[in-house]
Amino acid sequence: MKLGLISDIHGNYHALQRVLEVLDEEQVKMIVCAGDLVCYGADHERVVRLFIDRHIPCVIGNYDYAVAWNQPNASIKQSTPMTEPLKQAAFDWVKQHITPTSIAFLQRLPKVEVFQFADLSLALLHASLNSLDQEILPGQTERLAELAARLQTDVVVLGHIHQAFALNWNDTLFINPGAVGRSLDQDPRAGFAILDTQTRQVDLRRVEYDIDGATQAILRTEMPREIAKLVQCGARRWEEVSPA
């Protein structure tokens, strides 16, 4: 069967809507999400409602957790001096404009979800088992080995780093579908993946979406206008958009 893999929506309803359209066209049997539904985009309420209406299984991300439990910030690691205030402003705006219904939804999200598809087991989580904010990168063999040993599943699906990859580590297939709503590699298209659970083949995809709609939604809020530009350019740091 075909399984749709998504992650890091970050309040970008326009990107999410387009990705779900593509996955529906591909006739995937199920869609799962590796977390971070909120922050940066302006439409976290519409994103949460779509997850509720479509019954999409999702685990909690570091931004979801920080918003749901009213933490002072979502990331341990700070960004650059020009980018950090933008990141914090987006985070603070979401905390001020999220409804109790959405908070309750985020609070119910599990840290790890395990699925069984015939002969294939799949673990879904945002980052590491130790921290929602700990990166798992393709070259970090010790972290990959630790995850594989602790989870004991055929497939591990991750999010958080906004970088798509699929690799086999011993007998475990690790997949990160990339980011739906907050690209960081200067390609603003939405990222996602399709997994064939029988062949274990992974199709990493990027798709264009109504990015003008997404950025205009941000500009209608009190968030700094620079956040819209970051999303529009697929930039990680403000310095990449407007060098000092």
Secondary structure, 3 states (H helix, E strand, C coil): CEEEEECCCCCCHHHHHHHHHHHHHCCCCEEEECCCCCCCCCCHHHHHHHHHHHCCCECCCHHHHHHHCCCCCCCCCCCCCCCHHHHHHHHHHHHHHCCHHHHHHHHHCCCEEEEEECCEEEEEECCCCCCCCCCCCCCCHHHHHHHHHHHCCCEEECCCCCCCEEEEECCEEEEECCCCCCCCECCCCEEEEEEECCCCCEEEEEECCCHHHHHHHHHCCCCCHHHHHHHHHCECCHHHHCCC
